[in-house]
């Protein structure tokens, strides 16, 4: 029996760019659904959630930032990984994308091969069969169910993206041990340190905010990286 192909939603207002992305993703073994605007994208994502969403940032009527915010607010779409695709390449633009819940960021013009690699890396952040059987991770009032990708603090569910969940999971599994930014990029994002490390810093900040008072457990080790201090949990 042929394995089911993972489905990617491509949200881009320029038809030729959508077509180029579609051809490359299909050649890489993905199924592709296309949307030319934000409203159409939200409807498609809600009715049949894809594995990953490639989302253009600059679109008329409803920007990619607005679409990403709406995806994260809706429980049925809040966990879908989002890869932002845009001509904006400044550090400030990237930070805005990450702060509204994007998992990764690719700038135009881009290499189709790199885009496919990024999509595969983002898709791998979803739970696998082995994770479903793994025992929950705990540190004080923090608990992570790796099968369902649900994190709770004191019984209250945290609204984490898939990347934020994997980041917290890694810090929890290696509690007390310092994790460098390059190591986090490699193990959480699946890249060999080819992203600006501001990516890690921004996600750490978002994770701390969502953890509330427990966010102090995620410590910055100046010049080295981050660690979860379970002695304070």
ROSE-4610 file (N, C-alpha, C; in Angstrom, 1 decimal, always signed):
// ROSE-4610
residu = [X/X/X/X/X/X/X/X/X/X/X/X/X/X/X/X/X/X/X/X/X/X/X/X/X/X/X/X/X/X/X/X/X/X/X/X/X/X/X/X/X/X/X/X/X/X/X/X/X/X/X/X/X/X/X/X/X/X/X/X/X/X/X/X/X/X/X/X/X/X/X/X/X/X/X/X/X/X/X/X/X/X/X/X/X/X/X/X/X/X/X/X/X/X/X/X/X/X/X/X/X/X/X/X/X/X/X/X/X/X/X/X/X/X/X/X/X/X/X/X/X/X/X/X/X/X/X/X/X/X/X/X/X/X/X/X/X/X/X/X/X/X/X/X/X/X/X/X/X/X/X/X/X/X/X/X/X/X/X/X/X/X/X/X/X/X/X/X/X/X/X/X/X/X/X/X/X/X/X/X/X/X/X/X/X/X/X/X/X/X/X/X/X/X/X/X/X/X/X/X/X/X/X/X/X/X/X/X/X/X/X/X/X/X/X/X/X/X/X/X/X/X/X/X/X/X/X/X/X/X/X/X/X/X/X/X/X/X/X/X/X/X/X/X/X/X/X/X/X/X/X/X/X/X/X/X/X/X/X/X/X/X/X/X/X/X/X/X/X/X/X/X/X/X/X/X/X/X/X/X/X/X/X/X/X/X/X/X/X/X/X/X/X/X/X/X/X/X/X/X/X/X/X/X/X/X/X/X/X/X/X/X/X/X/X/X/X/X/X/X/X/X/X/X/X/X/X/X/X/X/X/X/X/X/X/X/X/X/X/X/X/X/X/X/X/X/X/X/X/X/X/X/X/X/X/X/X/X/X/X/X/X/X/X/X/X/X/X/X/X/X/X/X/X/X/X/X/X/X/X/X/X/X/X/X/X/X/X/X/X/X/X/X/X/X/X/X/X/X/X/X/X/X/X/X/X/X/X/X/X/X/X/X/X/X/X/X/X/X/X/X/X/X/X/X/X/X/X/X/X/X/X/X/X/X/X/X/X/X/X/X/X/X/X/X/X/X/X/X/X/X/X/X/X/X/X/X/X/X/X/X/X/X/X/X/X/X/X/X/X/X/X/X/X/X/X/X/X/X/X/X/X/X/X/X/X/X/X/X/X/X/X/X/X/X/X/X/X/X/X/X/X/X/X/X/X/X/X/X/X/X/X/X/X/X/X/X/X/X/X/X/X/X/X/X/X/X/X/X/X/X/X/X/X/X/X/X/X/X/X/X/X/X/X/X/X/X/X/X/X/X/X/X/X/X/X/X/X/X/X/X/X/X/X/X/X/X/X/X/X/X/X/X/X/X/X/X/X/X/X/X/X/X/X/X/X/X/X/X/X/X/X/X/X/X/X/X/X/X/X/X/X/X/X/X/X/X/X/X/X/X/X/X/X/X/X/X/X/X/X/X/X/X/X/X/X/X/X/X/X/X/X/X/X/X/X/X/X/X/X/X/X/X/X/X/X/X/X/X/X/X/X/X/X/X/X/X/X/X/X/X/X/X/X/X/X/X/X/X/X/X/X/X/X/X/X/X/X/X/X/X/X/X/X/X/X/X/X/X/X/X/X/X/X/X/X/X/X/X]
num = [1/1/1/2/2/2/3/3/3/4/4/4/5/5/5/6/6/6/7/7/7/8/8/8/9/9/9/10/10/10/11/11/11/12/12/12/13/13/13/14/14/14/15/15/15/16/16/16/17/17/17/18/18/18/19/19/19/20/20/20/21/21/21/22/22/22/23/23/23/24/24/24/25/25/25/26/26/26/27/27/27/28/28/28/29/29/29/30/30/30/31/31/31/32/32/32/33/33/33/34/34/34/35/35/35/36/36/36/37/37/37/38/38/38/39/39/39/40/40/40/41/41/41/42/42/42/43/43/43/44/44/44/45/45/45/46/46/46/47/47/47/48/48/48/49/49/49/50/50/50/51/51/51/52/52/52/53/53/53/54/54/54/55/55/55/56/56/56/57/57/57/58/58/58/59/59/59/60/60/60/61/61/61/62/62/62/63/63/63/64/64/64/65/65/65/66/66/66/67/67/67/68/68/68/69/69/69/70/70/70/71/71/71/72/72/72/73/73/73/74/74/74/75/75/75/76/76/76/77/77/77/78/78/78/79/79/79/80/80/80/81/81/81/82/82/82/83/83/83/84/84/84/85/85/85/86/86/86/87/87/87/88/88/88/89/89/89/90/90/90/91/91/91/92/92/92/93/93/93/94/94/94/95/95/95/96/96/96/97/97/97/98/98/98/99/99/99/100/100/100/101/101/101/102/102/102/103/103/103/104/104/104/105/105/105/106/106/106/107/107/107/108/108/108/109/109/109/110/110/110/111/111/111/112/112/112/113/113/113/114/114/114/115/115/115/116/116/116/117/117/117/118/118/118/119/119/119/120/120/120/121/121/121/122/122/122/123/123/123/124/124/124/125/125/125/126/126/126/127/127/127/128/128/128/129/129/129/130/130/130/131/131/131/132/132/132/133/133/133/134/134/134/135/135/135/136/136/136/137/137/137/138/138/138/139/139/139/140/140/140/141/141/141/142/142/142/143/143/143/144/144/144/145/145/145/146/146/146/147/147/147/148/148/148/149/149/149/150/150/150/151/151/151/152/152/152/153/153/153/154/154/154/155/155/155/156/156/156/157/157/157/158/158/158/159/159/159/160/160/160/161/161/161/162/162/162/163/163/163/164/164/164/165/165/165/166/166/166/167/167/167/168/168/168/169/169/169/170/170/170/171/171/171/172/172/172/173/173/173/174/174/174/175/175/175/176/176/176/177/177/177/178/178/178/179/179/179/180/180/180/181/181/181/182/182/182/183/183/183/184/184/184/185/185/185/186/186/186/187/187/187/188/188/188/189/189/189/190/190/190/191/191/191/192/192/192/193/193/193/194/194/194/195/195/195/196/196/196/197/197/197/198/198/198/199/199/199/200/200/200/201/201/201/202/202/202/203/203/203/204/204/204/205/205/205/206/206/206/207/207/207/208/208/208/209/209/209/210/210/210/211/211/211/212/212/212/213/213/213/214/214/214/215/215/215/216/216/216/217/217/217/218/218/218/219/219/219/220/220/220/221/221/221/222/222/222/223/223/223/224/224/224/225/225/225/226/226/226/227/227/227/228/228/228/229/229/229/230/230/230/231/231/231/232/232/232/233/233/233]
x = [+0.8/+0.0/+0.9/+0.6/+1.3/+1.1/+2.2/+2.1/+1.4/+0.6/-0.1/+0.8/+0.6/+1.5/+1.0/+2.0/+1.7/+1.2/+0.2/-0.4/+0.1/+0.5/+1.0/+0.0/-0.3/-1.2/-0.2/-0.3/+0.5/-0.3/+0.0/-0.8/+0.0/-0.3/+0.5/-0.4/-0.4/-1.3/-0.7/+0.6/+1.1/+1.0/+0.3/+0.0/+1.2/+2.2/+3.4/+4.3/+4.3/+5.1/+4.4/+3.1/+2.4/+2.6/+2.6/+2.8/+4.2/+5.2/+6.6/+6.8/+6.1/+6.2/+5.5/+4.3/+3.5/+4.3/+4.9/+5.7/+6.8/+7.5/+8.7/+8.3/+7.2/+6.7/+6.1/+5.4/+4.9/+6.0/+7.1/+8.2/+8.9/+8.8/+9.4/+8.5/+7.3/+6.5/+5.3/+5.1/+4.0/+2.7/+1.6/+0.3/+0.2/-0.3/-0.4/-1.8/-2.2/-3.4/-3.0/-3.7/-3.3/-4.4/-4.0/-4.9/-4.3/-5.1/-4.6/-4.8/-5.5/-5.7/-5.9/-5.9/-5.9/-7.2/-8.4/-9.7/-9.8/-9.4/-9.4/-8.5/-7.4/-6.4/-7.0/-7.6/-8.2/-9.3/-10.1/-11.2/-10.6/-9.6/-9.0/-8.3/-7.6/-6.9/-7.9/-9.0/-10.0/-10.7/-11.1/-11.9/-11.1/-9.8/-9.0/-7.6/-7.1/-5.8/-4.7/-3.8/-2.6/-1.5/-0.5/+0.7/+1.5/+1.6/+2.4/+1.7/+1.8/+1.3/+2.5/+2.6/+3.6/+2.8/+3.2/+2.3/+3.1/+2.7/+3.3/+2.9/+3.9/+3.6/+2.9/+3.2/+2.7/+1.6/+0.3/-0.9/-1.9/-2.7/-3.7/-4.8/-5.5/-6.7/-6.4/-5.7/-5.4/-3.9/-3.1/-1.6/-1.3/-0.1/+0.3/+0.3/+0.7/+0.7/-0.7/-1.7/-3.1/-3.6/-3.2/-3.6/-3.0/-1.7/-1.0/-1.6/-2.0/-2.6/-4.0/-4.7/-6.0/-5.9/-4.8/-4.6/-4.3/-3.5/-3.1/-4.2/-5.2/-6.3/-7.3/-7.4/-8.4/-7.8/-8.5/-8.0/-7.8/-8.6/-8.4/-7.2/-6.7/-5.5/-4.3/-4.4/-3.4/-2.0/-2.1/-0.9/-0.2/-0.8/-0.3/+1.0/+2.1/+3.3/+3.2/+3.7/+3.6/+5.0/+5.3/+6.6/+6.3/+6.8/+6.5/+7.4/+6.9/+7.6/+7.4/+8.5/+8.3/+9.5/+9.3/+10.4/+11.1/+10.4/+10.9/+12.0/+13.2/+14.3/+15.0/+14.5/+15.2/+14.9/+15.8/+15.7/+14.3/+13.9/+12.6/+11.5/+11.5/+10.4/+10.4/+11.5/+11.6/+11.0/+11.4/+11.0/+9.4/+8.9/+7.4/+6.8/+7.3/+6.8/+6.8/+7.9/+8.0/+7.1/+7.0/+6.2/+4.7/+4.2/+2.8/+2.6/+3.7/+3.5/+4.1/+4.9/+5.5/+6.6/+6.7/+7.7/+9.1/+9.0/+10.2/+9.9/+11.0/+10.9/+11.9/+11.4/+12.2/+12.0/+13.1/+13.0/+13.1/+12.3/+12.4/+13.6/+14.3/+14.1/+14.7/+14.2/+14.6/+14.9/+15.7/+16.0/+14.9/+14.3/+13.2/+13.7/+15.0/+15.5/+15.5/+16.0/+16.0/+14.6/+13.6/+12.2/+11.7/+12.0/+11.6/+12.2/+13.5/+14.2/+13.6/+13.3/+12.6/+11.3/+10.5/+9.2/+9.3/+10.2/+10.4/+10.9/+11.7/+12.2/+11.0/+10.2/+9.0/+8.0/+7.8/+6.9/+7.3/+8.6/+9.1/+8.9/+8.5/+8.3/+6.9/+6.2/+4.9/+5.2/+4.3/+4.5/+4.6/+5.4/+5.5/+4.9/+4.9/+4.4/+5.1/+6.4/+7.2/+6.9/+6.7/+6.3/+5.0/+4.1/+2.8/+2.9/+3.9/+4.1/+5.0/+5.6/+6.6/+5.9/+6.5/+5.9/+6.0/+5.0/+5.0/+6.3/+6.7/+7.9/+7.4/+8.1/+7.6/+8.8/+8.5/+9.4/+8.6/+8.5/+7.6/+6.2/+5.6/+4.2/+4.1/+5.2/+5.2/+5.1/+4.2/+4.0/+3.8/+4.6/+4.4/+4.0/+2.9/+2.5/+3.0/+4.0/+4.6/+3.8/+2.9/+2.0/+1.0/+0.4/-0.6/+0.0/+1.3/+1.9/+1.2/+0.8/+0.1/+1.0/+1.2/+2.0/+1.1/+1.2/+0.4/+1.3/+0.9/+1.5/+0.5/+0.6/-0.4/-1.8/-1.8/-3.0/-3.6/-3.0/-3.5/-2.7/-3.5/-2.9/-2.2/-1.0/-0.3/-0.6/-0.8/-1.1/+0.2/+0.9/+2.2/+2.1/+2.9/+3.1/+3.9/+4.0/+4.8/+6.2/+6.8/+8.2/+8.4/+7.5/+7.6/+7.5/+6.7/+6.6/+7.9/+8.4/+9.7/+10.8/+10.8/+11.8/+11.7/+10.5/+10.3/+10.6/+10.3/+10.5/+12.0/+12.8/+14.3/+14.9/+14.4/+14.9/+14.6/+13.4/+12.9/+13.7/+13.9/+14.6/+16.0/+16.6/+18.0/+18.0/+17.1/+17.0/+18.3/+18.7/+19.9/+21.2/+21.0/+22.2/+22.0/+23.1/+23.1/+23.0/+22.1/+21.9/+22.3/+23.3/+23.7/+22.7/+22.7/+21.8/+22.0/+23.2/+23.5/+22.9/+23.0/+22.5/+20.9/+20.3/+18.9/+18.4/+19.1/+18.8/+18.8/+19.9/+20.0/+18.9/+18.7/+17.8/+16.3/+16.0/+14.6/+14.1/+15.0/+14.6/+15.1/+16.1/+16.5/+17.5/+18.2/+19.2/+20.5/+21.5/+22.9/+23.3/+22.8/+23.2/+23.2/+22.2/+22.2/+21.1/+20.6/+19.7/+20.3/+19.8/+20.2/+19.8/+20.7/+20.3/+19.2/+18.9/+17.8/+16.5/+16.5/+15.3/+15.1/+16.2/+16.1/+15.7/+16.3/+16.0/+14.6/+14.0/+12.6/+11.7/+11.9/+11.1/+11.2/+12.4/+12.5/+11.7/+11.7/+11.0/+9.5/+9.0/+7.6/+7.2/+8.1/+7.9/+7.8/+8.7/+8.6/+7.3/+6.9/+5.7/+4.5/+4.4/+3.3/+3.3/+4.5/+4.7/+4.3/+4.1/+3.7/+4.8/+4.5/+5.5/+6.5/+6.1/+7.1/+8.1/+8.0/+9.0/+10.3/+10.4/+11.7/+12.6/+12.0/+12.7/+13.6/+13.3/+14.1/+15.1/+16.3/+17.4/+18.3/+18.7/+19.7/+21.1/+21.9/+23.3/+24.2/+24.6/+25.2/+26.4/+26.4/+27.5/+27.5/+26.5/+26.5/+25.2/+24.0/+22.7/+21.6/+20.9/+19.7/+19.7/+19.1/+18.8/+17.5/+16.9/+15.8/+16.3/+16.1/+16.6/+15.5/+15.6/+14.6/+14.7/+15.8/+15.9/+14.9/+14.4/+13.5/+12.1/+11.9/+10.5/+9.6]
y = [-1.2/+0.0/+1.2/+2.2/+3.4/+4.3/+4.8/+5.7/+7.0/+7.4/+8.7/+9.9/+10.7/+11.9/+13.0/+13.6/+14.8/+16.0/+16.7/+17.8/+19.1/+20.0/+21.3/+22.3/+23.3/+24.4/+25.6/+26.0/+27.2/+28.4/+29.4/+30.7/+31.8/+32.1/+33.1/+33.8/+35.1/+35.8/+35.9/+35.6/+35.6/+34.2/+34.0/+32.7/+32.0/+32.7/+32.1/+31.5/+32.3/+31.8/+30.6/+30.6/+29.4/+28.2/+28.4/+27.3/+26.7/+27.6/+27.1/+26.3/+26.8/+26.1/+24.7/+24.8/+23.5/+22.5/+22.8/+21.9/+21.3/+22.1/+21.6/+20.7/+21.1/+20.2/+18.9/+18.9/+17.7/+16.8/+17.3/+16.5/+15.9/+16.6/+16.1/+15.1/+14.8/+13.8/+14.3/+15.6/+16.2/+16.4/+16.4/+16.9/+18.4/+19.1/+20.6/+21.1/+22.0/+22.7/+24.2/+25.0/+26.4/+27.3/+28.5/+29.6/+30.9/+31.7/+33.0/+34.2/+34.0/+35.0/+34.5/+35.4/+34.9/+34.3/+34.8/+34.2/+32.8/+32.6/+31.3/+30.3/+30.8/+30.0/+29.5/+30.4/+30.1/+29.1/+29.2/+28.2/+26.8/+26.8/+25.5/+24.9/+25.7/+25.1/+24.6/+25.3/+24.9/+23.6/+23.5/+22.4/+21.1/+21.2/+20.0/+20.4/+20.4/+20.9/+20.2/+21.0/+20.4/+20.1/+19.5/+19.1/+20.4/+21.3/+22.5/+23.6/+24.8/+26.0/+26.8/+27.0/+28.0/+29.3/+30.4/+31.6/+32.8/+33.4/+34.7/+35.8/+36.6/+37.7/+38.9/+39.3/+40.5/+40.1/+40.2/+39.9/+41.0/+41.3/+42.3/+41.9/+42.9/+42.7/+42.0/+40.9/+40.2/+39.8/+40.4/+40.1/+38.7/+38.2/+36.9/+37.0/+38.2/+38.3/+38.1/+38.8/+38.6/+37.2/+36.5/+35.1/+34.3/+34.5/+33.7/+33.9/+35.1/+35.4/+34.6/+34.7/+34.0/+32.5/+31.9/+30.5/+30.1/+30.9/+30.6/+30.8/+31.6/+31.8/+30.7/+30.0/+28.9/+27.6/+26.9/+25.7/+24.6/+24.6/+23.6/+23.8/+25.0/+25.3/+25.8/+25.9/+26.6/+25.8/+24.5/+23.7/+23.4/+23.9/+23.7/+24.5/+23.8/+24.6/+25.6/+26.8/+27.8/+28.2/+28.2/+28.6/+29.9/+31.0/+32.3/+32.5/+33.0/+33.2/+34.7/+35.4/+36.9/+37.5/+38.7/+39.5/+40.3/+40.5/+41.2/+40.4/+41.0/+40.2/+40.8/+41.9/+42.5/+41.7/+41.9/+41.2/+41.6/+42.8/+43.2/+42.5/+42.3/+41.6/+40.1/+39.5/+38.1/+38.0/+38.9/+38.9/+39.0/+39.9/+40.0/+38.7/+38.1/+36.8/+35.7/+35.6/+34.6/+35.0/+36.3/+36.7/+36.4/+36.3/+36.0/+34.5/+33.7/+32.3/+31.5/+32.2/+31.4/+30.5/+29.3/+28.4/+28.5/+29.1/+29.3/+30.4/+30.9/+32.1/+31.9/+32.0/+31.9/+33.2/+33.8/+35.1/+34.9/+35.7/+35.7/+36.7/+36.3/+35.1/+33.9/+32.7/+31.6/+30.4/+29.5/+28.3/+27.3/+26.7/+25.7/+24.5/+24.2/+23.0/+23.3/+24.6/+25.0/+25.0/+25.5/+25.5/+24.1/+23.2/+21.8/+21.3/+21.5/+21.1/+21.7/+23.0/+23.6/+23.0/+22.8/+22.2/+20.8/+20.0/+18.7/+18.8/+19.7/+19.9/+20.3/+21.3/+21.7/+20.6/+19.8/+18.7/+17.6/+17.5/+16.5/+16.8/+18.1/+18.5/+18.0/+17.2/+16.7/+15.4/+15.0/+13.8/+12.5/+11.6/+10.3/+9.2/+8.0/+6.8/+6.5/+6.7/+6.4/+7.4/+8.7/+9.7/+9.4/+8.8/+8.5/+7.5/+6.7/+5.6/+6.1/+7.3/+7.7/+8.3/+8.1/+8.6/+10.1/+10.7/+12.2/+12.7/+13.9/+14.5/+15.5/+15.5/+16.3/+17.0/+18.2/+19.0/+20.0/+19.7/+20.5/+20.4/+21.6/+21.6/+21.5/+21.4/+21.3/+19.9/+19.6/+18.2/+18.3/+17.4/+17.4/+16.0/+15.9/+14.7/+14.7/+13.8/+13.9/+13.3/+12.4/+11.9/+12.9/+13.6/+14.6/+16.0/+16.1/+17.4/+18.5/+18.1/+19.0/+19.2/+20.5/+20.9/+21.6/+21.3/+21.9/+22.4/+23.4/+23.9/+24.0/+23.2/+23.2/+22.8/+21.9/+21.4/+22.3/+23.5/+24.5/+24.3/+24.1/+23.8/+25.1/+24.9/+26.0/+26.1/+27.2/+27.3/+27.4/+26.3/+26.3/+25.8/+26.4/+25.9/+24.7/+24.0/+22.7/+23.0/+24.1/+24.4/+24.8/+25.5/+25.9/+24.6/+23.7/+22.4/+21.7/+21.5/+20.8/+21.5/+22.8/+23.5/+23.3/+23.3/+23.0/+21.6/+20.7/+19.3/+19.0/+19.6/+19.4/+20.0/+21.2/+21.8/+20.9/+20.3/+19.5/+18.2/+17.6/+16.3/+16.5/+17.7/+17.9/+19.0/+18.9/+19.9/+20.0/+21.2/+21.5/+21.5/+21.1/+21.1/+22.3/+23.0/+24.2/+23.7/+24.3/+24.0/+25.2/+25.1/+26.3/+26.6/+27.8/+28.2/+27.3/+27.0/+26.2/+24.8/+24.2/+22.9/+22.9/+24.0/+24.1/+24.2/+25.0/+25.2/+23.8/+23.0/+21.7/+20.7/+20.7/+19.6/+20.0/+21.3/+21.7/+22.0/+22.8/+23.3/+22.3/+21.5/+20.5/+21.1/+22.2/+22.9/+22.9/+22.9/+22.9/+24.4/+25.0/+26.4/+27.4/+27.3/+28.2/+29.2/+29.4/+30.5/+31.5/+32.7/+33.7/+33.2/+33.2/+32.7/+33.6/+34.7/+35.5/+34.7/+33.7/+32.8/+32.1/+31.6/+30.9/+31.8/+33.0/+34.0/+34.4/+34.6/+35.0/+33.9/+32.7/+31.6/+31.4/+31.5/+31.4/+32.4/+33.7/+34.7/+34.4/+34.0/+33.6/+32.4/+31.5/+30.3/+30.8/+31.6/+32.2/+32.9/+33.7/+34.5/+33.5/+32.5/+31.5/+30.7/+30.5/+29.8/+30.6/+31.9/+32.7/+32.8/+32.6/+32.7/+31.6/+30.5/+29.4/+29.7/+30.7/+31.1/+31.4/+31.7/+32.0/+30.7/+29.5/+28.3/+28.2/+28.8/+28.8/+29.9/+29.5/+30.5/+30.8/+32.0/+32.4/+32.3/+31.5/+31.4/+32.2/+33.4/+34.4/+33.8/+34.0/+33.5/+32.0/+31.3/+29.9/+29.4/+29.9/+29.4/+29.4/+28.4/+28.3/+27.0/+27.0/+25.7/+25.8/+24.7/+24.7/+24.3/+25.2/+24.9/+24.2/+22.9/+22.1/+22.2/+22.7/+22.9/+24.0/+24.8/+25.9/+25.5/+24.3/+23.9/+23.5]
z = [+0.0/+0.0/+0.0/-0.9/-1.0/+0.3/+0.8/+2.0/+1.6/+2.6/+2.4/+2.3/+1.3/+1.1/+2.0/+2.6/+3.5/+2.7/+3.2/+2.5/+3.0/+2.1/+2.4/+1.8/+2.6/+2.1/+1.8/+0.5/+0.1/-0.1/+0.7/+0.7/+0.1/-1.1/-1.9/-2.9/-3.0/-3.9/-5.3/-5.5/-6.9/-7.5/-8.5/-9.1/-9.6/-10.2/-10.7/-9.6/-8.5/-7.3/-6.7/-6.6/-6.1/-7.0/-8.3/-9.2/-9.1/-8.9/-8.8/-7.5/-6.4/-5.1/-5.2/-5.9/-6.0/-6.7/-7.9/-8.7/-7.9/-7.1/-6.4/-5.2/-4.5/-3.4/-3.9/-5.0/-5.6/-6.0/-6.6/-7.0/-5.8/-4.7/-3.4/-2.7/-3.2/-2.6/-1.8/-1.8/-1.0/-1.9/-1.3/-1.9/-1.6/-2.5/-2.3/-2.5/-1.6/-1.7/-1.8/-2.6/-2.8/-2.4/-1.8/-1.5/-2.0/-2.6/-3.1/-2.2/-1.1/-0.1/+1.3/+2.3/+3.7/+4.1/+3.6/+4.0/+3.5/+2.2/+1.6/+2.4/+2.8/+3.6/+4.9/+5.6/+6.9/+6.8/+5.8/+5.6/+5.2/+4.4/+4.0/+5.2/+6.0/+7.2/+8.2/+8.4/+9.4/+9.0/+7.7/+7.2/+7.1/+6.8/+6.6/+6.9/+8.1/+8.5/+7.8/+7.2/+6.5/+7.4/+6.9/+7.7/+8.0/+7.0/+7.1/+6.3/+6.7/+5.9/+5.5/+4.2/+3.7/+3.5/+4.2/+4.2/+3.8/+2.7/+2.2/+3.2/+3.5/+4.5/+3.9/+2.6/+2.0/+1.1/+1.5/+0.7/+0.8/-0.2/-0.1/+0.9/+1.4/+2.3/+3.6/+3.6/+4.9/+4.8/+5.6/+5.6/+6.2/+5.9/+6.5/+8.0/+8.5/+10.0/+10.6/+9.9/+10.4/+10.3/+9.2/+9.0/+10.1/+10.3/+11.4/+12.7/+13.0/+14.3/+14.4/+13.3/+13.3/+13.4/+12.8/+12.9/+14.3/+15.0/+16.4/+17.4/+17.0/+17.9/+17.9/+16.7/+16.5/+17.0/+18.0/+18.5/+17.4/+16.3/+15.3/+14.4/+14.4/+13.6/+14.3/+15.6/+16.4/+16.4/+16.2/+16.2/+14.9/+13.8/+12.5/+12.3/+11.9/+11.7/+10.5/+10.7/+9.7/+9.3/+8.0/+7.5/+6.7/+7.1/+6.5/+5.3/+4.2/+3.0/+2.6/+2.5/+2.2/+1.6/+1.0/+0.5/+1.5/+2.7/+3.8/+4.5/+4.7/+5.2/+6.4/+6.9/+8.0/+9.3/+10.3/+11.5/+12.2/+12.1/+12.7/+12.1/+10.8/+10.1/+10.6/+10.7/+11.1/+12.6/+13.4/+14.8/+14.9/+14.0/+14.0/+13.6/+12.6/+12.1/+13.2/+13.9/+15.0/+16.2/+16.5/+17.6/+17.4/+16.2/+15.9/+15.8/+15.9/+15.9/+14.7/+13.9/+12.8/+13.3/+12.7/+13.1/+12.4/+11.2/+10.4/+9.4/+8.7/+7.9/+6.7/+5.5/+4.3/+3.5/+3.1/+2.3/+0.8/+0.1/-1.4/-1.8/-2.9/-3.7/-2.9/-3.1/-2.3/-3.3/-2.7/-3.4/-3.2/-4.3/-4.1/-3.3/-3.5/-2.7/-1.2/-0.9/+0.5/+1.1/+0.3/+0.8/+1.1/+0.2/+0.5/+1.7/+1.9/+3.1/+4.4/+4.3/+5.4/+5.8/+4.7/+4.9/+5.6/+5.1/+5.7/+7.2/+7.5/+8.9/+9.7/+9.3/+10.1/+10.3/+9.2/+9.3/+10.3/+10.5/+11.4/+12.9/+13.1/+14.5/+15.1/+14.3/+14.8/+15.5/+16.4/+17.2/+16.3/+16.7/+16.0/+16.9/+16.3/+17.0/+18.3/+18.3/+19.5/+20.6/+20.2/+21.2/+21.9/+21.1/+21.7/+22.9/+22.8/+23.9/+25.0/+24.8/+25.8/+27.1/+28.2/+29.5/+29.5/+30.2/+30.2/+30.9/+30.5/+31.1/+32.2/+33.3/+34.4/+35.1/+35.5/+36.3/+37.2/+38.4/+39.3/+38.8/+38.5/+38.1/+36.5/+35.8/+34.4/+34.0/+33.0/+32.5/+31.0/+30.3/+28.8/+28.4/+27.6/+27.0/+25.6/+25.3/+24.0/+22.9/+23.2/+22.2/+21.6/+22.5/+22.1/+21.9/+22.3/+22.2/+23.1/+24.3/+25.2/+26.4/+26.7/+27.8/+28.8/+30.1/+31.2/+32.3/+33.0/+34.2/+35.2/+36.3/+37.3/+36.8/+35.8/+35.2/+34.1/+33.9/+32.9/+31.6/+30.5/+29.2/+28.7/+28.1/+27.5/+26.0/+25.4/+24.0/+23.1/+23.1/+22.4/+21.0/+20.1/+18.8/+18.8/+17.7/+17.7/+17.9/+17.5/+17.7/+19.2/+19.8/+21.2/+22.0/+21.7/+22.4/+22.4/+21.2/+21.0/+21.8/+21.8/+22.5/+24.0/+24.6/+26.0/+26.3/+25.4/+25.6/+25.7/+24.8/+24.9/+26.1/+26.5/+27.8/+29.0/+28.9/+30.1/+30.1/+29.0/+28.9/+29.4/+29.2/+29.6/+30.7/+31.6/+32.6/+33.4/+33.7/+34.4/+33.5/+32.2/+31.3/+30.3/+30.1/+29.2/+27.8/+27.0/+25.6/+24.8/+24.0/+23.2/+22.1/+21.6/+20.5/+19.3/+18.9/+17.8/+18.0/+19.2/+19.5/+19.4/+19.9/+19.8/+18.3/+17.5/+16.1/+15.4/+15.8/+15.1/+15.6/+16.9/+17.4/+17.3/+17.5/+17.5/+16.1/+15.4/+14.1/+13.0/+13.3/+12.3/+11.3/+11.7/+10.8/+11.5/+10.7/+11.2/+11.3/+12.3/+12.6/+11.5/+10.5/+9.4/+9.5/+10.7/+10.9/+11.9/+11.8/+12.8/+14.2/+15.2/+16.5/+17.2/+16.6/+17.1/+17.0/+16.1/+16.0/+17.3/+17.9/+19.2/+20.3/+20.3/+21.4/+21.4/+20.2/+20.1/+20.5/+20.2/+20.6/+22.1/+22.7/+24.1/+24.8/+24.3/+24.9/+24.9/+23.7/+23.6/+24.5/+24.6/+25.5/+27.0/+27.4/+28.8/+29.0/+28.1/+28.2/+28.4/+27.7/+27.7/+29.0/+29.6/+30.8/+32.1/+31.9/+33.0/+34.1/+35.3/+36.4/+36.3/+35.7/+35.6/+34.5/+33.8/+32.7/+33.3/+34.6/+35.2/+35.3/+35.1/+35.1/+33.9/+32.8/+31.6/+31.7/+32.1/+32.4/+31.2/+31.1/+30.1/+30.7/+30.1/+30.6/+29.7/+30.1/+29.3/+28.5/+27.2/+26.4/+26.1/+26.6/+26.4/+25.8/+26.3/+25.8/+26.8/+26.9/+27.9/+28.6/+29.8/+30.5/+31.3/+31.6/+32.4/+33.8/+34.8/+36.1/+36.9/+37.0/+37.6/+39.1/+39.7/+41.1/+41.6/+40.7/+41.1/+40.7/+40.1/+39.7/+40.9]
